[in-house]
Amino acid sequence: MIRLHFVKYQTRRNLPPRYILFLERDLETRVIVSDRAYIRNLSYNELRVVMTEKEDNALKLEWDLNTGCYATVFKAANSENQVHDCFKSVISLMQNKRFHVVDIIFPHNTLGIPLQTHVNALLYELKGLRDSVDQVNVINRSKKQPTRHNYIKVVRLFITSDEYCAFENEYASSNRRNDGSGPVCQMTDKCAFPFMVEVVGSKPNVKDVMKTVMQDMSSIEAILKFTIKIKHREFEQAMKKLKKMQSDQSKENQLVVTVDKKMFLVTCEGKKSLIDKAKEELEKYKETEICLEMNEDDYTALLYITSEDTWRGDVRHFSYAKGKATLQLETSANVEMLANCIESEINKIHQLASSEVVPPKKFQDQFSTLQSEIEDVEQGIFCFLSNDKSKIIIKASKYEQAQQAKYMVEVNLGMVQQGGGRRNRKFASPDEIGPGPVASQSSSSEVTIRGGINFKTREGILVYVYSTGIGNLKVDTLVNAANRDLMHGGGIAYHISSAAGYALDKECDDYVQLNGPLSVGTCCSTTAGNLPYKSIIHAVGPMWHSYQHDRKQHCLDDLKKTIFSALEEAGSHKFRSIAIPSISSGIFGVPKELCAKQYFRAVVEYSRSSPSSSVREIHFIDKDRGMCNLVQKTFEKEFGYKGQQM
């Protein structure tokens, strides 16, 4: 009896995707998002799509001799529907032509909408193709017809370094499947699939079979590239190592090396076995440090603003000395990409508005609380200490935000008194500023109301909540979200002052000089000037940061008092209707959801206490749809029923 001994030989190879005719279903189509810098790594392509703003939407397929692949140009989308149409056309073309790989190249600043929307649309259209293939195969199997395949195996999106860095930071946290099993798409610079080749058979034959298989595969094995930055002091020694490696290799299997001596960059190109060996040899010479020239405030801002960015995981240690920031990196970090990412972040910091406060001594005990309150006012405001702890630095997307945050810091630290400075303000004369806007007789019918709903109190007062501006409302009086000195320098107060004109500003100035600044929770009335109302009621809401942590409820009570006071003022003038903006919810910093509850409390309390008041309509308005929706939902919850559509 003869017993044959079966043996198994295995080897791993990286094969270009164009040689893969069909993949098992559980592998799915791979979507790869990569830095455009890596497109030079690709020595094989089947289809290349370049997004542009110049061409029309007709897909014109042509053979590109330079890249050795089919190429087409497609107009960049500027709406989500166009993104879906674009990918649907590309996927249809690939499936019909039986292409397995497509490279989609996005030039700088041609993404009309966020990259994440592109990725989501692409995944949606790929899933649609897979589902349609499944449906066809169900029918084909019943008719015993050939199975249809999904030929699309790899879609690579190439974006600029800045966009890649931003995408990696923003998308990493949400890039999970619904069941939490793994990432939806890969973010990588890899250009080929790893495949296991396995030959099983009798011992006398299996070696010969494996040898033949390896010879057949050698001609199509993927050529990979990698670039490494070498420590400048050890550059010559690293070059000697590479030359020795090359001398030991056969002519048929040679590592190609490109050197940039100025930047100390070495690029190696070859098959995986050679690349792995080159990486192993050069790893000990790899540069693991980035030195960038920057001022000390930029360095501090970089550390604070990017504290939660994903690239920070590649940095072991930060230090700063003599105008240079030094970053010690993990050995696995991509130095070139990380340097580009940091320079991009510094450019973003330079675009922010900035202000500084030199605080009094012994302020640091209260700084953490102050810092939280400043940053909670509005998204995009950063408040932090300088590297030497001598000053408070404020960064914001807008100049007005930075200045308001600075004022809040100074008030909180007792460096300035809230209010003051009104008497020195100078007004331009009517001749200097010209006439203000004048409303037409029919203007009240031209107001734009978006998504409005209304409620009714038990005493019959109608309460409206809708999104609109301050002009041409169908009300008797409009409330201005004022400060104590009636200095209308920002927010809705600025817009009301500008629209009303000189008369309103002059009357406000006269009032403060005669009566002094208003107290929080109180109000006064002036002319409406060029605005089409009988009066403007100036109400002073509370500033959230002006109340200590254990007195925040007093702040909310003062906000309710402010709204109640404005309603009383309207009633004292026998007005029938009043429009109230979102007082204290903006730069005054009271959390918006808490504002909405105080608005409701003030309305209900006023309605109960003044059932015979002349005020029969209360309009809560805001141009911000988000704030408007929040007030509507709060009122629906508190009233206990759904508001009626206007």
Salt bridges, closest charged atoms under 4 A:
GLU28 OE2 - ARG130 NH1 2.96
ASP103 OD1 - ARG156 NE 2.60
GLU125 OE2 - HIS84 ND1 2.88
ASP131 OD2 - LYS127 NZ 3.06
ASP131 OD1 - ARG130 NH2 3.60
ASP134 OD1 - ARG25 NH1 3.09
GLU221 OE1 - ARG13 NE 3.50
ASP248 OD2 - LYS244 NZ 3.54
GLU269 OE1 - LYS225 NZ 3.99
ASP276 OD2 - LYS272 NZ 2.74
GLU281 OE1 - LYS241 NZ 3.92
ASP297 OD2 - LYS391 NZ 3.09
ASP298 OD2 - HIS350 NE2 2.69
GLU345 OE2 - LYS348 NZ 3.89
GLU356 OE2 - LYS391 NZ 3.31
GLU373 OE2 - LYS552 NZ 3.08
ASP476 OD1 - LYS534 NZ 3.62
ASP505 OD2 - ARG425 NH2 3.90
ASP509 OD1 - ARG422 NE 3.48
ASP510 OD1 - LYS506 NZ 2.94
ASP557 OD1 - ARG601 NH1 3.83
GLU569 OE2 - HIS573 NE2 3.22
GLU605 OE1 - LYS560 NZ 2.87
GLU617 OE2 - ARG576 NH1 3.20
GLU617 OE1 - HIS619 NE2 2.95
ASP624 OD2 - LYS592 NZ 3.71
GLU636 OE2 - LYS642 NZ 3.96
